Amino acid sequence: MDATDLIEDVIDREGGYVDHPADRGGPTRFGITQAVARAEGYDGPIRELPRSFAATLYRRRYWQVPAFDRVALRAPALAAELFDTGVNMGPAVAATFLQRVLNALNREQRDWADIVVDGNIAAKTLQALDALLATRGPAAEAVLVRAVNALQGERYLRLAELRPANEAFLYGWLAHRAG
């Protein structure tokens, strides 16, 4: 699975320059904050961030570094969900959701040992994913997608409950999620 379509979709969905007063992240372009752009080496005005820079950033920071590309080799729909979650909440949060679900689905460690929930998709997380897919068959991927999406939705609701200004974003967060 190539992430190009996922990346283009997120850039289109996030839109151009936005500076919403309730957004703690400050101004964004294509969904990328100035802080993230700077961390990736962009030093121009965020309003002028090139689409090509955004696409490269999304591919590296939100697809390759968190190893969602390795998940895609096993479960492409799950990788797409993790990418979407990672773009909106951070890749480590998305990876943590996956790890929590894998631990909860291992039938008290009868199917595979619990893995460390550290937000890092490495060999043990991929082995647990492989074990789930082998144990539960093709339907397991759809279950994982639903579980990760449910955790994402719950977190959005909690963010709005904890900070009422986030209510400005809650409908859009929920309406535009994959799953």
PyRosetta script that sets phi, psi and omega in degrees:
from pyrosetta import init, pose_from_sequence

init()
pose = pose_from_sequence("MDATDLIEDVIDREGGYVDHPADRGGPTRFGITQAVARAEGYDGPIRELPRSFAATLYRRRYWQVPAFDRVALRAPALAAELFDTGVNMGPAVAATFLQRVLNALNREQRDWADIVVDGNIAAKTLQALDALLATRGPAAEAVLVRAVNALQGERYLRLAELRPANEAFLYGWLAHRAG")
pose.set_psi(1, 130.7)
pose.set_omega(1, 175.9)
pose.set_phi(2, -99.4)
pose.set_psi(2, 138.7)
pose.set_omega(2, -175.9)
pose.set_phi(3, -83.2)
pose.set_psi(3, 1.6)
pose.set_omega(3, -174.3)
pose.set_phi(4, -54.8)
pose.set_psi(4, -47.9)
pose.set_omega(4, -179.3)
pose.set_phi(5, -64.8)
pose.set_psi(5, -40.0)
pose.set_omega(5, 177.6)
pose.set_phi(6, -60.6)
pose.set_psi(6, -44.0)
pose.set_omega(6, -178.7)
pose.set_phi(7, -65.4)
pose.set_psi(7, -46.4)
pose.set_omega(7, 179.0)
pose.set_phi(8, -62.7)
pose.set_psi(8, -39.4)
pose.set_omega(8, 178.8)
pose.set_phi(9, -62.9)
pose.set_psi(9, -44.0)
pose.set_omega(9, -178.6)
pose.set_phi(10, -67.9)
pose.set_psi(10, -38.4)
pose.set_omega(10, 177.9)
pose.set_phi(11, -63.2)
pose.set_psi(11, -43.8)
pose.set_omega(11, 178.2)
pose.set_phi(12, -63.9)
pose.set_psi(12, -43.6)
pose.set_omega(12, -178.0)
pose.set_phi(13, -66.4)
pose.set_psi(13, -41.5)
pose.set_omega(13, -177.5)
pose.set_phi(14, -72.6)
pose.set_psi(14, -26.3)
pose.set_omega(14, 175.1)
pose.set_phi(15, 78.8)
pose.set_psi(15, -170.8)
pose.set_omega(15, -177.5)
pose.set_phi(16, -80.0)
pose.set_psi(16, -138.2)
pose.set_omega(16, -176.4)
pose.set_phi(17, -73.7)
pose.set_psi(17, 132.0)
pose.set_omega(17, 177.0)
pose.set_phi(18, -138.0)
pose.set_psi(18, 136.0)
pose.set_omega(18, 175.2)
pose.set_phi(19, -136.5)
pose.set_psi(19, 78.3)
pose.set_omega(19, -177.7)
pose.set_phi(20, -83.2)
pose.set_psi(20, 130.2)
pose.set_omega(20, -176.4)
pose.set_phi(21, -61.7)
pose.set_psi(21, -24.9)
pose.set_omega(21, -179.1)
pose.set_phi(22, -87.5)
pose.set_psi(22, -6.2)
pose.set_omega(22, -176.9)
pose.set_phi(23, -85.3)
pose.set_psi(23, 112.2)
pose.set_omega(23, -179.7)
pose.set_phi(24, -64.4)
pose.set_psi(24, -21.5)
pose.set_omega(24, -179.6)
pose.set_phi(25, -75.7)
pose.set_psi(25, -9.9)
pose.set_omega(25, -180.0)
pose.set_phi(26, 79.1)
pose.set_psi(26, -163.6)
pose.set_omega(26, -177.6)
pose.set_phi(27, -62.4)
pose.set_psi(27, 145.9)
pose.set_omega(27, 177.4)
pose.set_phi(28, -134.2)
pose.set_psi(28, 160.2)
pose.set_omega(28, 169.1)
pose.set_phi(29, -139.3)
pose.set_psi(29, 128.2)
pose.set_omega(29, -176.0)
pose.set_phi(30, 58.2)
pose.set_psi(30, 26.8)
pose.set_omega(30, 179.9)
pose.set_phi(31, 83.1)
pose.set_psi(31, 4.2)
pose.set_omega(31, -177.3)
pose.set_phi(32, -103.0)
pose.set_psi(32, 125.0)
pose.set_omega(32, 178.9)
pose.set_phi(33, -75.8)
pose.set_psi(33, 160.8)
pose.set_omega(33, 177.6)
pose.set_phi(34, -61.3)
pose.set_psi(34, -39.5)
pose.set_omega(34, -179.3)
pose.set_phi(35, -61.2)
pose.set_psi(35, -43.5)
pose.set_omega(35, 179.5)
pose.set_phi(36, -68.1)
pose.set_psi(36, -42.7)
pose.set_omega(36, 178.5)
pose.set_phi(37, -59.3)
pose.set_psi(37, -44.0)
pose.set_omega(37, 179.1)
pose.set_phi(38, -63.7)
pose.set_psi(38, -42.7)
pose.set_omega(38, 179.5)
pose.set_phi(39, -61.5)
pose.set_psi(39, -25.2)
pose.set_omega(39, 179.7)
pose.set_phi(40, -95.6)
pose.set_psi(40, 5.8)
pose.set_omega(40, 173.4)
pose.set_phi(41, 100.2)
pose.set_psi(41, 1.3)
pose.set_omega(41, 178.9)
pose.set_phi(42, -83.0)
pose.set_psi(42, 127.8)
pose.set_omega(42, -178.4)
pose.set_phi(43, -119.4)
pose.set_psi(43, 6.9)
pose.set_omega(43, 178.4)
pose.set_phi(44, -86.5)
pose.set_psi(44, -179.3)
pose.set_omega(44, 176.4)
pose.set_phi(45, -64.1)
pose.set_psi(45, 135.1)
pose.set_omega(45, -178.7)
pose.set_phi(46, -59.3)
pose.set_psi(46, -31.6)
pose.set_omega(46, 179.1)
pose.set_phi(47, -60.0)
pose.set_psi(47, -24.4)
pose.set_omega(47, -176.3)
pose.set_phi(48, -108.8)
pose.set_psi(48, 11.8)
pose.set_omega(48, 179.5)
pose.set_phi(49, -53.9)
pose.set_psi(49, 123.1)
pose.set_omega(49, -178.9)
pose.set_phi(50, -69.6)
pose.set_psi(50, 144.3)
pose.set_omega(50, 177.9)
pose.set_phi(51, -58.1)
pose.set_psi(51, -39.4)
pose.set_omega(51, -179.3)
pose.set_phi(52, -63.4)
pose.set_psi(52, -37.0)
pose.set_omega(52, 176.5)
pose.set_phi(53, -64.4)
pose.set_psi(53, -43.5)
pose.set_omega(53, 178.9)
pose.set_phi(54, -59.7)
pose.set_psi(54, -44.5)
pose.set_omega(54, -179.0)
pose.set_phi(55, -63.1)
pose.set_psi(55, -43.4)
pose.set_omega(55, 178.5)
pose.set_phi(56, -64.0)
pose.set_psi(56, -42.3)
pose.set_omega(56, 178.7)
pose.set_phi(57, -61.6)
pose.set_psi(57, -48.5)
pose.set_omega(57, 179.5)
pose.set_phi(58, -59.4)
pose.set_psi(58, -43.3)
pose.set_omega(58, -178.6)
pose.set_phi(59, -62.7)
pose.set_psi(59, -47.0)
pose.set_omega(59, -176.3)
pose.set_phi(60, -73.2)
pose.set_psi(60, -55.0)
pose.set_omega(60, -170.0)
pose.set_phi(61, -77.6)
pose.set_psi(61, -30.2)
pose.set_omega(61, -173.4)
pose.set_phi(62, -114.5)
pose.set_psi(62, -0.3)
pose.set_omega(62, 179.7)
pose.set_phi(63, -126.4)
pose.set_psi(63, -56.1)
pose.set_omega(63, -174.8)
pose.set_phi(64, -80.5)
pose.set_psi(64, -50.8)
pose.set_omega(64, -176.8)
pose.set_phi(65, -58.6)
pose.set_psi(65, -45.1)
pose.set_omega(65, 179.3)
pose.set_phi(66, -79.4)
pose.set_psi(66, 3.7)
pose.set_omega(66, 176.9)
pose.set_phi(67, 69.0)
pose.set_psi(67, 24.5)
pose.set_omega(67, 174.4)
pose.set_phi(68, -67.2)
pose.set_psi(68, -25.6)
pose.set_omega(68, 174.8)
pose.set_phi(69, -64.0)
pose.set_psi(69, -33.5)
pose.set_omega(69, 177.4)
pose.set_phi(70, -74.1)
pose.set_psi(70, -34.2)
pose.set_omega(70, 174.1)
pose.set_phi(71, -64.1)
pose.set_psi(71, -39.4)
pose.set_omega(71, -177.3)
pose.set_phi(72, -60.5)
pose.set_psi(72, -28.7)
pose.set_omega(72, 177.7)
pose.set_phi(73, -65.5)
pose.set_psi(73, -24.1)
pose.set_omega(73, -177.4)
pose.set_phi(74, -103.7)
pose.set_psi(74, -39.1)
pose.set_omega(74, -171.1)
pose.set_phi(75, -150.0)
pose.set_psi(75, 84.2)
pose.set_omega(75, -174.4)
pose.set_phi(76, -61.7)
pose.set_psi(76, -37.2)
pose.set_omega(76, 179.3)
pose.set_phi(77, -67.4)
pose.set_psi(77, -37.4)
pose.set_omega(77, 176.1)
pose.set_phi(78, -64.8)
pose.set_psi(78, -43.4)
pose.set_omega(78, 178.7)
pose.set_phi(79, -60.6)
pose.set_psi(79, -39.7)
pose.set_omega(79, 178.1)
pose.set_phi(80, -63.6)
pose.set_psi(80, -41.2)
pose.set_omega(80, 177.6)
pose.set_phi(81, -65.3)
pose.set_psi(81, -41.7)
pose.set_omega(81, 178.1)
pose.set_phi(82, -63.8)
pose.set_psi(82, -40.2)
pose.set_omega(82, 177.3)
pose.set_phi(83, -60.4)
pose.set_psi(83, -50.0)
pose.set_omega(83, 179.8)
pose.set_phi(84, -58.4)
pose.set_psi(84, -47.0)
pose.set_omega(84, 179.5)
pose.set_phi(85, -63.2)
pose.set_psi(85, -42.8)
pose.set_omega(85, -179.5)
pose.set_phi(86, -63.6)
pose.set_psi(86, -38.0)
pose.set_omega(86, 178.2)
pose.set_phi(87, -63.7)
pose.set_psi(87, -38.5)
pose.set_omega(87, -174.4)
pose.set_phi(88, -90.1)
pose.set_psi(88, -24.0)
pose.set_omega(88, -175.3)
pose.set_phi(89, -127.7)
pose.set_psi(89, -7.9)
pose.set_omega(89, -175.4)
pose.set_phi(90, 104.4)
pose.set_psi(90, 136.5)
pose.set_omega(90, -177.5)
pose.set_phi(91, -59.0)
pose.set_psi(91, -34.8)
pose.set_omega(91, 179.8)
pose.set_phi(92, -66.0)
pose.set_psi(92, -35.5)
pose.set_omega(92, 177.0)
pose.set_phi(93, -64.4)
pose.set_psi(93, -45.6)
pose.set_omega(93, 178.8)
pose.set_phi(94, -60.2)
pose.set_psi(94, -45.2)
pose.set_omega(94, 179.6)
pose.set_phi(95, -63.6)
pose.set_psi(95, -38.2)
pose.set_omega(95, 177.7)
pose.set_phi(96, -63.4)
pose.set_psi(96, -41.7)
pose.set_omega(96, 176.5)
pose.set_phi(97, -56.9)
pose.set_psi(97, -47.4)
pose.set_omega(97, 179.9)
pose.set_phi(98, -60.3)
pose.set_psi(98, -46.5)
pose.set_omega(98, -177.8)
pose.set_phi(99, -63.3)
pose.set_psi(99, -41.2)
pose.set_omega(99, 177.8)
pose.set_phi(100, -61.2)
pose.set_psi(100, -44.6)
pose.set_omega(100, -178.9)
pose.set_phi(101, -65.8)
pose.set_psi(101, -43.1)
pose.set_omega(101, 178.2)
pose.set_phi(102, -59.6)
pose.set_psi(102, -41.2)
pose.set_omega(102, 177.9)
pose.set_phi(103, -65.2)
pose.set_psi(103, -37.8)
pose.set_omega(103, -178.7)
pose.set_phi(104, -73.9)
pose.set_psi(104, -21.7)
pose.set_omega(104, -178.4)
pose.set_phi(105, -96.6)
pose.set_psi(105, 4.2)
pose.set_omega(105, -175.3)
pose.set_phi(106, -86.6)
pose.set_psi(106, 10.9)
pose.set_omega(106, 177.5)
pose.set_phi(107, 52.2)
pose.set_psi(107, 59.7)
pose.set_omega(107, 178.2)
pose.set_phi(108, 54.7)
pose.set_psi(108, 41.5)
pose.set_omega(108, 176.0)
pose.set_phi(109, 69.0)
pose.set_psi(109, 19.0)
pose.set_omega(109, 175.8)
pose.set_phi(110, -77.1)
pose.set_psi(110, -30.5)
pose.set_omega(110, -178.0)
pose.set_phi(111, -92.0)
pose.set_psi(111, -33.1)
pose.set_omega(111, 175.0)
pose.set_phi(112, -164.8)
pose.set_psi(112, 158.9)
pose.set_omega(112, -179.7)
pose.set_phi(113, -72.5)
pose.set_psi(113, 150.4)
pose.set_omega(113, 173.2)
pose.set_phi(114, -57.2)
pose.set_psi(114, 148.4)
pose.set_omega(114, 176.8)
pose.set_phi(115, -110.6)
pose.set_psi(115, 158.0)
pose.set_omega(115, 177.0)
pose.set_phi(116, -70.1)
pose.set_psi(116, 131.0)
pose.set_omega(116, 177.9)
pose.set_phi(117, -90.9)
pose.set_psi(117, 90.7)
pose.set_omega(117, -174.6)
pose.set_phi(118, -125.5)
pose.set_psi(118, 2.5)
pose.set_omega(118, 179.9)
pose.set_phi(119, 75.3)
pose.set_psi(119, 13.7)
pose.set_omega(119, -177.9)
pose.set_phi(120, -120.0)
pose.set_psi(120, 111.6)
pose.set_omega(120, 178.5)
pose.set_phi(121, -84.1)
pose.set_psi(121, 107.7)
pose.set_omega(121, 179.6)
pose.set_phi(122, -131.8)
pose.set_psi(122, -162.6)
pose.set_omega(122, -171.7)
pose.set_phi(123, -54.5)
pose.set_psi(123, -45.5)
pose.set_omega(123, -175.7)
pose.set_phi(124, -68.1)
pose.set_psi(124, -37.5)
pose.set_omega(124, 176.7)
pose.set_phi(125, -66.0)
pose.set_psi(125, -43.2)
pose.set_omega(125, 178.8)
pose.set_phi(126, -66.0)
pose.set_psi(126, -36.4)
pose.set_omega(126, 176.4)
pose.set_phi(127, -65.0)
pose.set_psi(127, -40.9)
pose.set_omega(127, 176.9)
pose.set_phi(128, -64.6)
pose.set_psi(128, -40.9)
pose.set_omega(128, 176.7)
pose.set_phi(129, -61.6)
pose.set_psi(129, -46.5)
pose.set_omega(129, 177.7)
pose.set_phi(130, -58.7)
pose.set_psi(130, -41.6)
pose.set_omega(130, -179.2)
pose.set_phi(131, -65.2)
pose.set_psi(131, -42.0)
pose.set_omega(131, 178.2)
pose.set_phi(132, -62.6)
pose.set_psi(132, -46.8)
pose.set_omega(132, -179.5)
pose.set_phi(133, -62.3)
pose.set_psi(133, -38.2)
pose.set_omega(133, 178.8)
pose.set_phi(134, -70.8)
pose.set_psi(134, -38.5)
pose.set_omega(134, -176.5)
pose.set_phi(135, -74.9)
pose.set_psi(135, -42.9)
pose.set_omega(135, -172.9)
pose.set_phi(136, -101.8)
pose.set_psi(136, -11.2)
pose.set_omega(136, 176.5)
pose.set_phi(137, 82.8)
pose.set_psi(137, -170.1)
pose.set_omega(137, -172.7)
pose.set_phi(138, -59.7)
pose.set_psi(138, -29.6)
pose.set_omega(138, -179.3)
pose.set_phi(139, -67.8)
pose.set_psi(139, -18.0)
pose.set_omega(139, -176.7)
pose.set_phi(140, -61.9)
pose.set_psi(140, -34.8)
pose.set_omega(140, -179.5)
pose.set_phi(141, -62.8)
pose.set_psi(141, -43.8)
pose.set_omega(141, 179.5)
pose.set_phi(142, -64.2)
pose.set_psi(142, -36.1)
pose.set_omega(142, 177.3)
pose.set_phi(143, -64.5)
pose.set_psi(143, -43.7)
pose.set_omega(143, 178.0)
pose.set_phi(144, -61.7)
pose.set_psi(144, -43.5)
pose.set_omega(144, 179.3)
pose.set_phi(145, -59.5)
pose.set_psi(145, -46.6)
pose.set_omega(145, -179.8)
pose.set_phi(146, -62.4)
pose.set_psi(146, -42.1)
pose.set_omega(146, -178.2)
pose.set_phi(147, -65.3)
pose.set_psi(147, -45.4)
pose.set_omega(147, 179.1)
pose.set_phi(148, -64.6)
pose.set_psi(148, -41.9)
pose.set_omega(148, 179.2)
pose.set_phi(149, -63.8)
pose.set_psi(149, -38.7)
pose.set_omega(149, 178.2)
pose.set_phi(150, -64.0)
pose.set_psi(150, -42.9)
pose.set_omega(150, 177.8)
pose.set_phi(151, -63.5)
pose.set_psi(151, -38.5)
pose.set_omega(151, 177.7)
pose.set_phi(152, -62.2)
pose.set_psi(152, -47.6)
pose.set_omega(152, 179.9)
pose.set_phi(153, -61.4)
pose.set_psi(153, -41.1)
pose.set_omega(153, 179.2)
pose.set_phi(154, -63.5)
pose.set_psi(154, -39.8)
pose.set_omega(154, 179.8)
pose.set_phi(155, -66.7)
pose.set_psi(155, -39.9)
pose.set_omega(155, 177.1)
pose.set_phi(156, -60.1)
pose.set_psi(156, -45.3)
pose.set_omega(156, 179.7)
pose.set_phi(157, -61.2)
pose.set_psi(157, -43.6)
pose.set_omega(157, 178.6)
pose.set_phi(158, -62.2)
pose.set_psi(158, -40.7)
pose.set_omega(158, 178.2)
pose.set_phi(159, -60.9)
pose.set_psi(159, -39.7)
pose.set_omega(159, 179.1)
pose.set_phi(160, -71.1)
pose.set_psi(160, -35.5)
pose.set_omega(160, 178.5)
pose.set_phi(161, -68.9)
pose.set_psi(161, -37.2)
pose.set_omega(161, -177.4)
pose.set_phi(162, -78.8)
pose.set_psi(162, -27.6)
pose.set_omega(162, -179.3)
pose.set_phi(163, -137.2)
pose.set_psi(163, 96.5)
pose.set_omega(163, -176.0)
pose.set_phi(164, -52.0)
pose.set_psi(164, -28.5)
pose.set_omega(164, 177.8)
pose.set_phi(165, -61.2)
pose.set_psi(165, -24.7)
pose.set_omega(165, 178.2)
pose.set_phi(166, -71.1)
pose.set_psi(166, -13.8)
pose.set_omega(166, 176.4)
pose.set_phi(167, -59.8)
pose.set_psi(167, -24.4)
pose.set_omega(167, 177.4)
pose.set_phi(168, -61.8)
pose.set_psi(168, -23.8)
pose.set_omega(168, -175.1)
pose.set_phi(169, -108.3)
pose.set_psi(169, -16.1)
pose.set_omega(169, -170.1)
pose.set_phi(170, -56.7)
pose.set_psi(170, -47.8)
pose.set_omega(170, -178.1)
pose.set_phi(171, -58.3)
pose.set_psi(171, -48.3)
pose.set_omega(171, 179.7)
pose.set_phi(172, -64.0)
pose.set_psi(172, -40.6)
pose.set_omega(172, 177.4)
pose.set_phi(173, -57.0)
pose.set_psi(173, -46.2)
pose.set_omega(173, -177.6)
pose.set_phi(174, -74.1)
pose.set_psi(174, -38.6)
pose.set_omega(174, -175.3)
pose.set_phi(175, -69.9)
pose.set_psi(175, -27.6)
pose.set_omega(175, -172.6)
pose.set_phi(176, -105.9)
pose.set_psi(176, 16.3)
pose.set_omega(176, 179.4)
pose.set_phi(177, -86.8)
pose.set_psi(177, 149.8)
pose.set_omega(177, 175.7)
pose.set_phi(178, -72.5)
pose.set_psi(178, 165.2)
pose.set_omega(178, 173.1)
pose.set_phi(179, 120.8)
pose.dump_pdb("model.pdb")
